[in-house]
Amino acid sequence: PRQVDALRHALTIGFANKLARRLPRHNGYKTLHAGGGQLAQLHPGCSALREDGEGLAPEFLIYHELVATSRPFLRQVCPTRAEWVADVLPKIMAADVQRLSR
């Protein structure tokens, strides 16, 4: 488990621009990035994620793809921890996307 945690922590840092947070009391997600976010559901092809006692999916995810079909879906997801997200989120939200994309 320590190796898995170390890998998930590294993914959280490396893919900080691909974070999503679960909506309150709902298994839908909103992506987290500067300039707003996108509401999305987990893609039906995703492997099952461990749910808590209330049947809710993990609060934070790293996703690889945001796919828009009939509605937006997150694909290839990995759960992450709130404390790891708290470390990187202020940096992501403060990013000047226009300046970085020049």
C-alpha positions in Angstrom: 0.0 0.0 0.0 2.9 2.5 0.6 4.0 2.1 -3.0 0.5 2.6 -4.3 0.2 5.8 -2.1 3.5 7.1 -3.3 2.4 6.6 -6.9 -1.0 8.2 -6.4 0.7 11.2 -4.6 3.1 11.6 -7.6 0.2 11.4 -10.0 -1.6 14.1 -8.1 1.3 16.4 -8.4 2.1 15.5 -12.0 -1.5 15.6 -13.2 -2.7 18.5 -11.1 -4.4 19.9 -14.1 -6.5 16.8 -14.3 -8.2 16.8 -10.9 -11.9 16.5 -10.2 -13.9 16.7 -7.1 -17.1 14.8 -6.3 -20.2 16.9 -5.9 -21.8 16.9 -2.4 -24.0 13.8 -1.7 -23.8 12.9 -5.4 -21.4 10.8 -7.5 -21.0 13.4 -10.2 -17.7 15.3 -10.5 -16.5 18.8 -11.4 -13.1 19.3 -12.8 -10.8 21.6 -10.9 -8.7 24.1 -13.0 -8.2 27.8 -13.4 -11.1 29.5 -15.2 -13.9 27.2 -13.9 -14.7 23.6 -14.3 -16.7 21.0 -16.2 -19.4 18.8 -14.7 -19.0 15.2 -15.6 -19.9 11.6 -14.7 -17.6 8.6 -14.4 -17.5 6.8 -17.7 -19.5 3.5 -17.5 -16.3 1.6 -18.7 -14.4 2.8 -15.6 -13.5 0.1 -13.1 -15.5 0.2 -9.9 -14.1 2.6 -7.3 -14.3 1.9 -3.6 -17.4 3.6 -2.2 -17.8 4.9 1.4 -20.5 3.8 3.8 -23.0 6.1 2.1 -22.4 4.7 -1.4 -20.4 7.7 -2.5 -17.3 7.5 -4.8 -14.0 9.1 -3.7 -14.1 12.8 -3.1 -11.1 13.6 -5.4 -10.0 11.9 -8.6 -7.2 12.2 -11.1 -8.5 11.6 -14.6 -6.8 11.1 -17.9 -9.5 11.9 -20.3 -12.6 14.1 -20.4 -14.8 12.7 -23.1 -17.8 14.5 -24.5 -20.3 12.1 -26.0 -24.0 12.6 -25.3 -22.8 14.0 -22.0 -19.3 14.6 -20.5 -17.5 11.6 -18.9 -14.2 11.1 -17.0 -12.2 8.2 -18.2 -9.2 6.4 -16.8 -9.5 7.7 -13.2 -7.5 7.2 -10.1 -8.6 8.2 -6.6 -6.4 10.7 -4.6 -6.4 12.2 -1.2 -7.8 15.6 -0.1 -4.5 16.6 1.6 -2.5 16.0 -1.6 -5.0 18.0 -3.6 -4.8 20.8 -1.0 -1.1 21.1 -1.6 -1.3 21.6 -5.4 -4.7 23.2 -5.9 -3.7 26.8 -4.9 -0.9 26.7 -7.6 -3.3 25.4 -10.2 -6.0 27.9 -9.5 -3.5 30.8 -9.5 -2.0 29.8 -12.9 -2.3 32.4 -15.7 -3.4 30.1 -18.5 -3.2 32.8 -21.1 0.4 33.7 -20.2 1.5 30.1 -20.0 0.0 29.3 -23.5 2.0 32.0 -25.3 
